[in-house]
């Protein structure tokens, strides 16, 4: 289910509502400051997890590249 935007005519801002969560993720309420802050904290943690995995994969790739290079010498 895609997220929907509600326009606030008074402020000219758009508010993201009805954010669908994937299974296993907490529901995200972006209608309040507290809810939006919690959602950002959660997503920041998930991005950190992705970055950690990417760093490990990059390190492994560097080791494999070096081993392949050394094997060719």
The 8 nearest C-alpha neighbors of each residue, nearest first, counted from 0:
[[1, 19, 2, 18, 17, 20, 3, 21],
 [2, 0, 3, 19, 18, 17, 4, 16],
 [1, 3, 18, 17, 16, 19, 0, 15],
 [4, 2, 16, 15, 17, 1, 5, 18],
 [3, 5, 15, 14, 16, 13, 6, 2],
 [4, 6, 14, 13, 15, 7, 3, 16],
 [5, 7, 13, 8, 12, 14, 4, 11],
 [6, 8, 12, 9, 11, 10, 13, 5],
 [7, 9, 11, 10, 6, 12, 13, 5],
 [10, 8, 7, 11, 12, 6, 13, 5],
 [11, 9, 12, 8, 7, 13, 6, 14],
 [10, 12, 8, 7, 9, 13, 6, 14],
 [13, 11, 10, 7, 6, 14, 8, 9],
 [14, 12, 6, 5, 7, 4, 15, 11],
 [13, 15, 5, 4, 16, 6, 12, 30],
 [16, 14, 4, 3, 5, 13, 29, 2],
 [17, 15, 18, 3, 4, 14, 2, 29],
 [16, 18, 2, 3, 19, 15, 28, 1],
 [19, 17, 2, 16, 27, 20, 15, 1],
 [18, 20, 0, 17, 2, 21, 1, 26],
 [21, 19, 26, 24, 18, 22, 25, 27],
 [20, 22, 24, 23, 19, 25, 26, 18],
 [23, 21, 24, 20, 25, 19, 26, 27],
 [22, 24, 21, 25, 20, 26, 19, 27],
 [25, 23, 22, 21, 20, 26, 27, 41],
 [24, 26, 27, 23, 20, 21, 22, 38],
 [27, 25, 20, 24, 28, 19, 18, 38],
 [28, 26, 38, 29, 25, 18, 34, 20],
 [27, 29, 34, 30, 35, 26, 31, 18],
 [28, 30, 35, 34, 31, 27, 16, 15],
 [29, 31, 28, 34, 16, 32, 35, 14],
 [32, 30, 34, 33, 29, 35, 28, 36],
 [31, 33, 35, 34, 36, 30, 29, 37],
 [32, 34, 36, 31, 35, 37, 29, 28],
 [35, 33, 28, 37, 31, 29, 36, 32],
 [34, 36, 29, 38, 32, 37, 33, 31],
 [35, 37, 33, 39, 38, 34, 32, 40],
 [36, 38, 40, 34, 35, 39, 33, 41],
 [39, 37, 35, 41, 36, 40, 27, 42],
 [38, 40, 42, 36, 41, 37, 43, 35],
 [41, 39, 43, 37, 38, 42, 36, 44],
 [42, 40, 38, 44, 39, 43, 37, 45],
 [41, 43, 45, 39, 44, 40, 38, 46],
 [44, 42, 40, 46, 45, 41, 39, 47],
 [43, 45, 47, 41, 42, 46, 40, 48],
 [44, 46, 42, 48, 47, 43, 49, 41],
 [47, 45, 49, 43, 48, 44, 42, 50],
 [46, 48, 50, 44, 45, 49, 51, 43],
 [47, 49, 45, 51, 46, 50, 44, 52],
 [50, 48, 46, 52, 47, 51, 53, 45],
 [51, 49, 47, 53, 48, 52, 54, 46],
 [52, 50, 54, 48, 49, 53, 47, 55],
 [51, 53, 55, 49, 54, 50, 56, 48],
 [52, 54, 50, 56, 55, 51, 57, 49],
 [53, 55, 57, 51, 52, 56, 50, 58],
 [56, 54, 52, 58, 57, 53, 59, 51],
 [55, 57, 53, 59, 58, 54, 60, 52],
 [58, 56, 60, 54, 59, 55, 53, 61],
 [57, 59, 61, 55, 60, 56, 54, 62],
 [60, 58, 56, 62, 61, 57, 63, 55],
 [59, 61, 57, 63, 58, 62, 64, 56],
 [62, 60, 64, 58, 59, 63, 65, 57],
 [61, 63, 59, 65, 60, 64, 66, 58],
 [64, 62, 66, 60, 65, 61, 67, 59],
 [65, 63, 61, 67, 62, 66, 60, 68],
 [64, 66, 68, 62, 63, 67, 69, 61],
 [67, 65, 63, 69, 68, 64, 70, 62],
 [68, 66, 70, 64, 65, 69, 63, 71],
 [67, 69, 65, 71, 66, 70, 64, 72],
 [68, 70, 66, 72, 71, 67, 65, 64],
 [71, 69, 67, 68, 72, 66, 65, 64],
 [70, 72, 68, 69, 67, 66, 65, 64],
 [71, 69, 70, 68, 67, 66, 65, 64]]
